[in-house]
Amino acid sequence: MMTTSPKQLLPEQNFPMLAKTFKGLEPILAKELIDLGADNVKIERRAVSFSGNKELLYKANLHLRTASRVLKPITHFKATDPEQIYKEMKKVDWESIMTLKNTFAIDATVFSDEIRHSQYATYRAKDAIADWFFERYNKRPSVDVVNPDLRINLHIAQNYCTLSLDSSGESLHKRGWRVSQNDAPINEALAAGMLLMAGWDGQCDFVDPMCGSGTLLIEAAMIALNIPPGIYRSSFGFEQWNDFDEELFDRLYNDDSHERNFSHTLYGSDQSAYAIRIAERNVKSAGLNKYIKLKVTPIQSLTPPTQNCIIVTNPPYGERIVADDMYGLYEDIGRCLKHQFAGSTAWVISSQDTFLEKMGLKPSKKIKLLNGKLDCSFCRYDLFKGKRNDFLAKKNNSNIQQ
């Protein structure tokens, strides 16, 4: 089978790309890409495909809050077994992509009834690259699974294979600001996706009453100030590519023209003094002390800092972090929100719907998300004084008048 060379598949000015993400965040990621100026944006399974040029590739890595990786396809081919994968990959002009001095790693994702041994497929893919160089130079490039110069992604869907360069390197959810964490930190990309789903843009004060290591607070501050999430990272995968444009990347990295002023405050609290100390270290690492206030306060004693705020929180699920009385904890959350935060909007995520029901609040919206391996519900609660029917009637009348 004939394969198209990488240079033919990926013209300098415009080429296809794929941004990978987490379950439930695909529509948010698609909007992020459209806002960046991407073309041909299409939602896929835990990913969004799009097209653009090298500048967009760099921007995507710097600016996307809900992506885990940005892939640049090299070639496509069909294969029904690992030996066919080996043969097709040896047709690629690897010298246009890497040198003998570059270390590399293969990340394989396999969804196939015919190719069932993903580890062996990965092994033969690695052999194809090593043998390509050995046949020409009698030397092989080294494999480094921990910190390679180049990450190469092999995606197999039945017998259709896509070979891509991973432009991100380490997963994009690892921002670079985290210096400490508790037992169950929420993924940074998931946290950012939750905040964008909640409509957060820095329009009011923000409260996380169970802030843990401070992930939601830091991601909320970056959104409010429009700070690119990739600004804290020490490196990206594309910096090791043969065609890396250092001048272009430096210009994009140092462009702060889109940053915004933020005149409100983000408040974080937790009953654990240990968690607050961790959050303080992370906030300091991110350089956001000016905007985030932290204190040790149990949910039962929490009072609102202002009358109008948005609350987003990730309480314990009874999985990695377990309270003495999980049902009682969620009852306390509901009681605090209803009696202390009337007039505000709250969003709560949990893997346990029975716990959420104990809050005694009816969600106006429920979004299904995946936190690690846990299926979760991300619920919106419109907080009001008095009876729910009176609140809905008042809201409907307001909408009619408008």
C-alpha positions in Angstrom: 0.0 0.0 0.0 1.3 3.5 -0.9 1.6 6.0 1.9 1.9 9.7 1.7 5.1 11.2 3.0 4.8 13.4 6.1 5.7 16.5 4.2 3.0 15.9 1.7 0.4 15.1 4.4 1.3 18.1 6.4 2.0 21.2 4.3 3.7 24.0 6.2 0.7 26.5 6.1 -2.2 24.2 6.9 -2.5 20.7 8.3 -4.8 18.5 10.3 -4.5 18.2 14.1 -6.2 16.4 16.9 -6.6 17.8 20.5 -7.3 15.0 23.0 -9.4 15.7 26.1 -11.4 14.0 28.8 -14.9 12.6 28.6 -17.6 15.3 28.7 -15.2 18.2 27.9 -15.4 17.8 24.1 -17.9 20.7 23.4 -15.9 23.1 25.7 -12.6 22.2 23.9 -14.3 22.7 20.5 -15.3 26.2 21.5 -11.8 26.9 22.8 -10.4 25.9 19.4 -12.9 28.0 17.5 -12.0 31.0 19.7 -8.3 30.4 18.8 -9.2 30.5 15.1 -9.0 26.8 14.2 -10.7 25.6 11.0 -12.7 22.4 10.4 -13.4 21.9 14.1 -15.2 18.5 14.6 -16.0 16.8 17.9 -14.6 13.2 18.2 -14.6 10.6 20.9 -12.7 12.3 23.8 -11.0 14.5 21.2 -11.6 17.4 18.8 -10.1 17.4 15.3 -9.2 20.7 13.6 -6.8 22.2 11.1 -4.5 25.2 11.1 -0.9 26.2 10.7 2.2 26.0 12.9 1.3 29.2 14.8 -2.1 27.6 15.8 -0.3 24.5 16.9 1.8 26.5 19.3 -1.2 28.6 20.4 -3.2 25.4 21.1 -0.5 24.1 23.4 -0.2 27.4 25.2 -3.9 28.4 25.5 -6.1 25.3 25.6 -7.4 24.7 29.1 -9.3 21.5 28.5 -6.9 19.6 26.2 -4.5 16.9 27.3 -2.5 16.6 24.1 -2.3 18.1 20.6 -1.4 15.6 18.0 -0.1 16.2 14.4 -0.8 13.3 12.1 2.1 11.9 10.1 0.4 9.3 8.0 -2.6 6.9 7.9 -2.6 3.3 6.9 -4.5 0.0 7.3 -3.1 -2.9 9.3 -4.6 -6.1 10.7 -1.6 -7.3 12.7 1.6 -5.8 14.3 3.8 -7.0 11.3 1.8 -4.8 8.9 2.2 -1.9 11.3 6.0 -2.5 11.2 6.0 -2.6 7.4 3.9 0.6 7.0 5.9 2.5 9.6 9.1 1.7 7.8 7.8 3.6 4.7 7.9 6.9 6.6 10.8 9.2 6.1 11.9 9.2 9.7 14.9 11.4 9.0 12.6 14.3 8.2 11.2 14.0 11.7 14.1 13.0 14.0 17.7 12.2 14.2 19.8 9.4 15.8 20.4 11.7 18.7 16.7 12.0 19.5 15.2 9.7 22.1 11.7 8.6 21.4 8.7 6.8 22.9 5.6 5.2 21.3 2.2 5.8 22.9 -0.3 3.3 21.5 -4.1 3.4 21.8 -5.8 0.3 20.4 -9.5 -0.3 19.7 -9.4 -3.4 17.5 -10.9 -6.8 17.3 -7.9 -8.0 15.2 -5.0 -6.3 17.0 -5.6 -7.4 20.5 -2.0 -7.1 22.0 -1.4 -3.4 22.2 2.0 -3.9 23.9 3.3 -6.1 21.0 1.9 -3.5 18.5 3.9 -0.8 20.4 7.0 -3.0 20.4 6.8 -3.5 16.6 6.2 0.2 16.0 9.3 1.0 18.0 11.3 -1.6 16.0 10.2 0.0 12.7 11.8 3.3 13.7 14.9 1.8 15.1 15.4 -0.5 12.1 14.8 2.3 9.6 17.9 4.1 11.1 20.0 1.0 11.5 19.6 0.0 7.9 21.0 3.4 6.8 23.5 4.3 9.5 24.2 1.0 11.4 22.9 2.8 14.6 19.6 3.0 16.4 18.0 5.9 18.3 17.4 5.3 21.9 14.0 4.7 23.5 13.1 6.7 26.6 9.7 6.0 28.1 10.0 8.6 30.9 11.2 11.8 29.2 11.7 11.3 25.5 12.6 14.0 23.0 9.8 12.9 20.8 6.5 11.2 21.7 4.9 9.3 18.8 1.3 8.4 19.0 -0.2 5.3 17.3 -4.0 5.2 17.3 -5.6 2.0 16.0 -9.3 1.9 15.4 -10.1 -1.7 14.1 -7.7 -1.9 11.1 -7.3 1.9 10.5 -4.1 3.3 12.0 -3.1 6.9 12.5 0.5 7.8 13.3 1.0 11.2 14.9 3.6 13.4 16.5 2.7 14.5 20.0 3.4 18.2 20.1 2.7 18.6 23.8 5.1 16.2 25.4 3.9 15.8 28.9 0.1 16.0 29.3 -1.2 19.5 29.1 -3.2 19.1 32.2 0.2 19.2 34.1 0.4 23.0 34.0 3.6 23.4 35.9 2.4 25.5 38.8 1.6 22.5 41.1 4.4 22.0 43.7 2.3 20.1 46.3 -0.9 18.1 46.4 -3.3 16.2 48.7 -4.6 12.7 48.3 -7.2 13.5 45.6 -6.4 16.6 43.6 -8.8 17.2 40.7 -7.3 17.1 37.2 -6.5 20.7 36.1 -8.1 20.3 32.7 -11.3 18.9 34.2 -11.3 21.8 36.8 -11.0 24.3 33.9 -13.7 22.6 32.0 -16.1 22.7 35.0 -15.4 26.4 35.4 -16.1 27.1 31.8 -19.3 25.0 31.9 -20.3 27.1 34.9 -20.0 30.2 32.9 -17.1 31.5 35.0 -15.2 34.5 33.5 -14.3 36.6 36.5 -17.6 38.5 36.7 -18.0 38.3 40.5 -16.4 36.8 43.6 -15.6 33.1 43.6 -15.9 30.6 46.5 -14.6 27.1 46.9 -15.6 25.9 50.4 -13.6 22.6 50.1 -10.6 23.8 48.1 -8.1 21.0 48.9 -4.9 21.8 47.1 -6.4 24.9 45.4 -6.8 23.6 41.8 -10.2 25.1 41.2 -9.1 28.5 42.7 -6.0 28.6 40.6 -7.7 27.6 37.4 -10.5 30.2 38.1 -7.9 32.9 38.6 -6.2 32.1 35.3 -9.5 32.2 33.5 -10.5 35.5 35.1 -7.2 37.0 34.2 -7.0 35.2 30.8 -3.6 33.8 31.6 -2.6 31.0 29.2 -2.4 27.7 31.2 0.7 26.7 29.3 2.7 29.7 30.5 3.9 27.9 33.6 5.3 24.8 31.7 9.1 24.4 31.2 8.7 22.7 27.8 6.6 21.4 25.0 7.2 18.4 22.7 7.3 20.6 19.6 10.4 22.3 20.8 12.4 19.2 19.9 11.0 19.0 16.4 13.2 19.6 13.3 11.0 22.5 12.2 10.7 24.2 15.6 10.4 28.0 15.0 11.9 29.5 18.2 11.3 33.1 17.2 7.6 32.4 16.5 7.1 30.5 19.8 8.9 33.3 21.8 6.6 35.9 20.3 3.5 33.9 21.2 4.8 33.0 24.7 5.6 36.6 25.6 2.4 38.0 24.2 0.3 39.3 27.2 -2.0 41.5 25.2 -5.0 39.4 25.9 -4.7 39.3 29.7 -7.6 41.0 31.6 -8.0 42.9 34.8 -9.8 41.1 37.6 -11.4 43.3 40.3 -13.0 40.6 42.4 -11.6 38.0 44.8 -11.4 34.2 44.9 -12.0 32.7 48.4 -10.9 29.2 49.3 -11.5 27.4 52.6 -11.1 23.8 53.9 -11.5 22.2 57.3 -8.0 20.8 57.0 -5.1 23.1 57.9 -2.8 20.7 56.0 -4.8 21.2 52.8 -4.7 25.0 53.2 -0.9 24.9 53.6 -0.7 22.9 50.3 -3.0 25.3 48.6 -0.9 28.3 49.8 2.2 26.7 48.3 0.5 26.1 44.9 -1.1 29.6 44.8 2.3 31.1 45.5 3.9 29.0 42.8 1.3 30.3 40.3 1.9 33.9 41.4 -1.7 34.5 42.3 -1.6 35.4 46.0 -3.0 38.9 45.1 -6.3 37.4 44.0 -6.8 34.3 46.2 -7.6 34.4 49.9 -7.3 31.1 51.9 -8.4 30.2 55.4 -9.1 27.1 57.5 -12.9 26.9 57.9 -15.3 23.9 58.1 -18.3 24.1 55.8 -20.5 24.3 58.9 -19.0 27.6 59.9 -18.7 29.2 56.4 -20.2 32.6 55.7 -20.4 34.3 52.3 -17.7 37.0 51.7 -20.2 38.9 49.5 -23.8 38.8 48.6 -23.2 37.8 44.9 -20.8 35.1 44.1 -20.4 31.8 42.3 -19.5 28.6 44.2 -17.8 25.7 42.5 -16.5 22.8 44.7 -15.3 19.2 44.6 -16.2 17.6 47.9 -15.0 14.1 49.0 -16.8 11.2 47.3 -16.0 8.6 49.9 -13.4 7.1 47.6 -9.8 8.4 48.2 -10.9 10.9 50.9 -13.6 9.7 53.4 -15.3 11.8 56.0 -16.5 10.3 59.2 -20.1 10.9 58.1 -20.4 11.3 54.3 -24.2 11.8 54.4 -23.9 14.3 57.2 -21.2 16.1 55.2 -23.4 16.6 52.2 -26.3 17.6 54.4 -24.0 20.3 55.8 -23.0 21.4 52.3 -26.7 21.8 51.3 -27.6 23.6 54.6 -24.7 26.1 54.2 -25.5 26.8 50.5 -29.2 27.3 51.1 -28.9 29.5 54.3 -25.7 31.4 53.7 -25.5 31.8 49.9 -29.0 32.7 48.9 -28.9 34.7 45.6 -25.8 33.0 44.4 -25.2 30.0 42.1 -23.4 26.8 43.2 -21.9 24.0 41.2 -21.0 20.7 43.0 -19.4 17.6 41.5 -19.6 14.1 43.0 -19.5 10.5 41.9 -22.3 9.6 44.4 -25.8 10.8 43.5 -27.1 9.5 46.8 -24.7 12.0 48.6 -25.8 14.8 46.3 -29.5 14.1 47.1 -28.7 14.5 50.8 -28.0 18.2 50.1 -31.7 18.7 49.9 -31.4 21.0 46.8 -32.8 20.3 43.4 -30.3 20.8 40.6 -31.3 23.0 37.7 -28.7 21.3 35.5 -26.8 18.0 35.7 -23.8 17.3 33.5 -22.1 13.9 33.3 -18.3 14.0 33.6 -15.5 11.6 34.2 -13.1 12.4 37.1 -10.3 9.9 36.7 -12.1 6.6 36.4 -15.2 7.8 38.3 -18.5 8.7 36.6 -19.6 11.9 38.2 -22.5 14.4 38.1 -21.7 18.1 38.0 -24.8 19.8 39.3 -25.9 23.5 39.2 -28.0 24.8 42.1 -29.8 28.1 41.9 -29.8 29.3 45.5 -32.8 31.3 46.7 -34.7 32.3 49.9 -38.1 30.9 50.5 -39.9 28.2 48.5 -38.7 26.9 45.1 -42.0 27.5 43.3 -42.0 31.1 44.3 -38.5 31.5 43.0 -39.4 29.8 39.7 -42.5 32.0 39.3 -40.5 35.1 39.9 -37.8 34.0 37.4 -40.4 33.2 34.7 -42.1 36.6 35.2 -38.7 38.3 34.8 -38.0 36.4 31.6 -41.4 37.4 30.2 -40.8 41.0 30.9 -37.5 40.9 29.2 
